[in-house]
Each structure stands twice: as C-alpha cells, then as structure tokens.
C-alpha cells in the first residue's frame, strides 16, 4: 500500500505541483488549503507524513505542527515544512515546533521526493526500535529471521526471558526495573558480538523479552555466555540485604507472603538444522515454546535447544 502524504499550502499552484510530483513518485496524496483543514485531515486520516507550508492564513504551519505534536493521535506523524522563509531563526522556530525537516522554496521536485522518503525511512526506523534499549523491535526481528530463511541459511533463534522480573519490579519500582532491562540488553549484545560477530542480531520484543539470531553452530556458546554474564552481574541490581538473602518476600493479591528467587534468565532455542521452516513466525513460536518449558521448571538460569526432527 502506498504511503500517504498530507500536503497543506494556501497557494493552489504549489499545492498542485507538489501533488503531481508525489503521485508520480508512488505516494498517495491528501490536500489541505489552510492550517485548520490540515489539522483536521491529519487527525481524521492519520497520514504517514505531513508537508506544511509555514505561511498560511489562520493557523500557520508552526502552530499546526505544535498541535499535531500535542495530540496523541498525531504526535508520532513526521512533519516537514515547505517554505520561502530562509532565515536561520525561521528554521530554528520550525524545528522547535517539532518539525522533522525543512525544505525551502523554490525547490527541486527530485530533492523534495528524496527528502520525503528519507524522513519516512527515519521515522519507520524509530518506530521499529525499542525506546529504552534502542534495540530493533518486533518488525525488524521478524525481518532479520525472514531474510535468513529466504537465503536458506542455517539460523538459530534464541528467545530470552527473565525469571521473576515482575517481583523485582514490584519491589524496587520501574526505574530500577528499566536498569535491569538495560543490563540484560548489554549482556546479550556482548554475547552475540563475542560469538556471532556481524552475523548476529539482538532485538527487544518488549518488557523483559528479547530475541537473538545467530548461526546454529554458535547458539550453544551464545547461551552459555549470556547465562554466565547474567548470573554474575544480576545480584548487583539488588539491595545488599536482599542479595545476601537470595530472595525477595512479597505479598500477592490475596495477601499471602510469597518468596521469589534472585532473577535468572531462560533461553529457548529453535533452529532450522533438522526442521524446515519457511515462515519466521513458526521458528519464533518453537523458540518461545522451549523458553516456556524452562520457565515452568523453575531451575535458575538455563537454556534448551529444540532437537526435534521433522518426520
């Protein structure tokens, strides 16, 4: 499906000129003749990008951009200004209002299309990245696995999940919980770099869930490295008394006191060594199944590699 660009300009000739060039480049285009219409159409139709003239009657481009950024429905939509105002102070005002880019009139349509594509790509990369760890998110995780399967390359998917993370979060609060997530991300990156090099991949699904991708030949070494690093460093995330005790005591929803061990990490591994996978989701599903099996065992940090063969 073509990406949709909303173009707002009070000059009909420029509006038409920009529309034609964007459509020729393969974009779907929405038009607005002033700031108020631009704001309403952006909220109603949520385009992939908004291209605003600065000097429009009523609401100018700066104010439209500010209101788009203030509205949860449109706050993540990239905004570009298209204007004849070339002073540095004008550019600063535009960026301060929340714009992603600034294109001066008169403009080259080829450059305009290139800048639109660059802004869209940059925005997509941000959406596909975990804001906490800055690791690739779900879309790029799936893409990394799918590319390897399409090449018929040997691939191992490692699903990592922290045991008893919720209890830690409840005890110490989300800020220290975020610190554990960042520590885990660092440990995973170090293990992948050490054993898989540039061929390895680490993604953050969300919360305390991560996915690693590497060659099956190094999956065992990666898992052992992750467990060694995690178990060595995780006690440092606890208060001294809790670390020495080796557990946390918390009340559950029924008011009963429960004991939770020091956090550990579970790693479920699936590979295409003995089974053919054409869908990356099926490979992730098997890795998730192996991880869930480990979590039910409650045996501290461990990993399990699926060794089943297709009959």
Secondary structure, 3 states (H helix, E strand, C coil): CCCEEEEECCCHHHHHHHHHHHHHCCCEEEEECCHHHHHHHHHHHCCCEEEEECCCCCCCHHHHHHHHHHCCCCCCCEEEEEECCCCHHHHHHHHHHCCCEEEECCCCHHHHHHHHHHHHHHHHHHHCECCCCCCECHHHHHHHHHHHHHCCCCCEEEEEEEECHHHHHHHHCHHHHHHHHHHHHHHHHHHHHHHHHHHCEEEEEECCEEEEEECHHHHHHHHHHHHHHHHHHHHHHCCHHHHHHCEEEEECCCCCEEEEECCEEEEEEEECCCCCCCCHHHHHHHHHHHHHHHHHHCCCCEEEECCCCCC
